[in-house]
């Protein structure tokens, strides 16, 4: 998290589960970043993170610049240093 903060990046997760479900999940895994609820999968669809079945989510990492442009996009879990290097 320190590397993200130094680069001026605010990480957050997006998941199709409901807000109540997220609260327990965040506590259980001790997340130190916000987890947003996307039950209709609108965010996942917009960012091309849906699997071929249209329901499952493929982990995908984006860095969105303050001006709204995509600075980084990669499926999977790229190394933190690679993500941070893309910060504008």
Secondary structure as UniProt FT lines:
FT   HELIX           2..6
FT   TURN            7..8
FT   STRAND          12..15
FT   HELIX           19..29
FT   STRAND          34..37
FT   TURN            39..40
FT   HELIX           42..46
FT   TURN            47..48
FT   TURN            52..53
FT   STRAND          60..64
FT   TURN            66..67
FT   STRAND          70..75
FT   HELIX           80..85
//
